[in-house]
Amino acid sequence: MFKSILAVSEGGPDAAMSFQLAGRVAGLFEGTVDALHLPVGPAGGAVGGLAMSGEAMPLIMEIDEERLEARAAESRRAYKEILASIKDATFTAAETATLDTLVAMGRCSDLLVLGRPGSDPENVAPATVEAAVHECARAVMIAPPNPGSGAFGSVIVAWNGSFQAARAVEYSLPVLQKASNVTILVVGSKPDDVGASYLARNLGRHGIATTVDGIDPGTVSGRARGRALLDYTHGKGADLLVMGAYGRGQVMSFLGMGGATGKVISSCRVPLLMAH
């Protein structure tokens, strides 16, 4: 169950996305939200004490103190408007808050929520996403510009038999148990080759009825597979996409993650639950 939700903001458009989705999840599970504002750090090298891979270095404009204060004020305003009324909700913001703070709080939470990267011209590819996915050992939700409201009735589970996908399914069980329609989607493989029927059987034992479907985008790049997954998810009108997060400094791609992962993170129009 998602009782303790960490919502991360860097004071840009991500604040409203992250906080609204975190509030949505808290309402579904009678949980609460700890909101964390992180100042936008310097580009390159080590950010907040965590060494980032070269491909994952954040693309950040030089921001002066006045803008940093304005971004902190935006996080604080969004918290007051969206989350402050939730029982036991907290807000943490300090000039000394770093990615280490995110990791320390994230590892002690049930779920981390971040706004979709790429929407902030002052912070194009925030290192917070990689830190949350790869360092916190928790489920991570990426909020789209319109995080939606209410239950996640229709859920797509992207399945390829990997340990990342298995971990994402494990973390998503509380959501899947509340969903009315769950589809196990296999992209680029035969469902039987990746054990989709075994997953369906296991989820059924948790009281989760599923259907198995597959799409074959052909021999294409990772980003093209990501596009195929997004087209399917959006075409079905799903409320949530669940997938494993792949790659770390292995491919020159957005966020330093695998091509499909980067494409989905940056373009998914519905909330995205990931695990590594």
Secondary structure, DSSP 8 states (H G I E B T S, - for coil): ---EEEEEE-SSTHHHHHHHHHHHHHHHHT-EEEEEE-----SSSEETTEE--GGG---B----HHHHHHHHHHHHHHHHHHTTTSTT-EEEE-TT--HHHHHHHHTTSSEEEEE-TTS-TTBSS-HHHHHHHHHS-SEEEEE-SS---S---EEEEE--S-HHHHHHHHHHHHHHHH-SEEEEEEESS-GGGGTHHHHHHHHHHTT--EEEEEE---S--HHHHHHHHHHHHHHTT-SEEEEE---SSSSSSGGGS-HHHHHHHHH-SS-EEEE-
